Amino acid sequence: MDFIDYPSRAEWAAGAAEAVAADLEAALETQDRVTLAVPGGTTPGPVFDLLAAVPLDWSRVTVLPTDERQVSEDSNRSNARLIRERLLTGPASSAGFQPLWGEDGETIREAVATLLPIDILLLGMGADLHVASLFPGAEGLEAAFAVDAPPVVEIQAAAAGEPRVSLSAEVLADARQAHLLIVGHDKRQALLGLSQGGSGRTGALKAPVALVLDRARIHWSE
């Protein structure tokens, strides 16, 4: 686990954006196409703003959400809407985008499968140690951890509000590069407490962040 402690939120956003951009640039040097998976929610917005301005060959990058609420894209609760408004702007507007939710779930799952493995994975984390929409105790969580799970799975959790879809545990664990964005003392303590007890897939049903903890770069600020 590579834990990076930033003295301010501004430096946190800049550092995380720079790290993700460096991984994208490195991947673009050796691959024709690159897949970038990113979270929704309010936390990554400042990182998106800075990352979107980086002059990369975004036309060779496909962006997809790590998870999505089962709402229309014009809803202010939609992760796709946030990503389009905050990340797919400026130079990054030429990137491709693959939604996780729509009327034809099978077509979406097939399209996502063609983008795997994820080259760069950017995740947020809840105080309950969930990542994407893999909430501890959620309905559908065990199916999401199955070896033969489809790349996109349905999840229902009391803490999540609307029903959701999420990238499966296998997809998250197989990402080539992983970054974790966290802010606040409570999340830091929860994460460090988990790291002292080990990481990897053992116990990941109770703490899904363990799927990536052993190799993620963790970007934290108060």
Summary of the structure (lengths in Angstrom):
residues: 222
radius of gyration: 16.0
end to end distance: 18.7
largest distance: 44.6
contacts: 755
relative contact order: 0.18
helix: 37%
strand: 22%
